[in-house]
């Protein structure tokens, strides 16, 4: 994690590199990109969770089907 002193150093370097006129625009761009990344991460997590649940349900159904078929075979013999 970045500490306060590191943040201050980064801010000073950014101010020297980009100047006071471009700094607010740069901060907005970084904020927008960060927000988009967070939204994309949440969406990916939601999709993976749904897929995991569906796969788990399908595996449970296959297990139930296998047991059912085994029971039917056992009754025929």
Secondary structure, 3 states (H helix, E strand, C coil): CCCHHHHHHHHHHHHHHHHHHHHHHHHHHHHHHHHHHHHHHHHHHHHHHHHHHHHHHHHHHHHHHHHHHHHHHHHHC
